[in-house]
Amino acid sequence: MVHWSAEEKQLISSVWGKVNVEECGAEALARLLIVYPWTQRFFDNFGNLSSPTAIIGNPKVRAHGKKVLTSFGEAIKNLENLKATYSKLSELHCDKLHVDPENFRLLGDILIIVLAVHFGKDFTPACQAAWQKMVRVVAHALAHKYH
Amino acid sequence: MVLSGADKTNVKGLFSKIGGQAEDYGAETLERMFAAYPQTKTYFPHFDLGKGSAQVKGHGKKVAAALVEAANNIDDIAGALSKLSDLHAQKLRVDPVNFKLLGQCFLVVVASRNPSLLTPEVHASLDKFLCAVGTVLTAKYR
């Protein structure tokens, strides 16, 4: 079981409280597809991903980004119980979606950069540390049911 | 992984805009790395890693200077960093995974100080560049 200090929980939720889930989610997924283009392999049915402009403007990317980041919100509400929270999603990503868990780590790192872009100096080293831990633990929980 | 013409332009452009603040970027990169990835502190048992440490500032300046040097010689990063590559292989022997961690923190510093500079395209180019630097520095490990 992961231990979260009071400070970590505070840093995570205070940032989350100011996040526009739709915008940040869309941007995080778009950047993932742009910075690590091989991740596009999971999105053959998303239409035009032929350029950064196309990816950023793609409505399916936006919608899916929002969905993914909304799920993060669930994680933040259930920090003490992430493996259970993500149990079904983990099975889905393994059995149906066939996503290599490395991709969860890539997306987590990209999300951190999106937060840094949005929050600037307010995204302090302590903030980053709490969030790096959070995305690492989320990735681990999502990979937990893989077999 | 190859740096395209566009990547090189993006990276050189970014570093020219960062200019004289590179040292500060280096110091903050290290500060963030030690906070987010405490295992990286194991390479600095001889350092005072407290807030505002002069040693961390000094080391950040060196790290930043190396990145600037690589950017200025982006057509031959291996040549430009050859001595540093020797040093890392023979003396420092920093485990290769740590270069990614440093890279992530450098990206966060750029993002937080210059959000408008780090467009998705520049982000991609800078990430590739940092990977290339890490590859060069670990190239002679074995």
Chai-1 contact restraints between the chains, C-beta under 6 A:
chainA,res_idxA,chainB,res_idxB,connection_type,confidence,min_distance_angstrom,max_distance_angstrom,comment,restraint_id
A,R31,B,P120,contact,1.0,0.0,6.0,A-B,restraint_1
A,I34,B,P120,contact,1.0,0.0,6.0,A-B,restraint_2
A,I34,B,A124,contact,1.0,0.0,6.0,A-B,restraint_3
A,V35,B,H123,contact,1.0,0.0,6.0,A-B,restraint_4
A,V35,B,A124,contact,1.0,0.0,6.0,A-B,restraint_5
A,V35,B,D127,contact,1.0,0.0,6.0,A-B,restraint_6
A,P52,B,P120,contact,1.0,0.0,6.0,A-B,restraint_7
A,P52,B,E121,contact,1.0,0.0,6.0,A-B,restraint_8
A,D109,B,Q104,contact,1.0,0.0,6.0,A-B,restraint_9
A,I113,B,L107,contact,1.0,0.0,6.0,A-B,restraint_10
A,I113,B,A111,contact,1.0,0.0,6.0,A-B,restraint_11
A,A116,B,V108,contact,1.0,0.0,6.0,A-B,restraint_12
A,A116,B,A111,contact,1.0,0.0,6.0,A-B,restraint_13
A,A116,B,S112,contact,1.0,0.0,6.0,A-B,restraint_14
A,V117,B,A111,contact,1.0,0.0,6.0,A-B,restraint_15
A,V117,B,P115,contact,1.0,0.0,6.0,A-B,restraint_16
A,G120,B,S112,contact,1.0,0.0,6.0,A-B,restraint_17
A,F123,B,S112,contact,1.0,0.0,6.0,A-B,restraint_18
A,P125,B,E31,contact,1.0,0.0,6.0,A-B,restraint_19
A,P125,B,R32,contact,1.0,0.0,6.0,A-B,restraint_20
A,P125,B,A35,contact,1.0,0.0,6.0,A-B,restraint_21
A,Q128,B,R32,contact,1.0,0.0,6.0,A-B,restraint_22
A,Q128,B,A36,contact,1.0,0.0,6.0,A-B,restraint_23
A,Q128,B,V108,contact,1.0,0.0,6.0,A-B,restraint_24
A,A129,B,A35,contact,1.0,0.0,6.0,A-B,restraint_25
A,A129,B,A36,contact,1.0,0.0,6.0,A-B,restraint_26
A,Q132,B,A36,contact,1.0,0.0,6.0,A-B,restraint_27
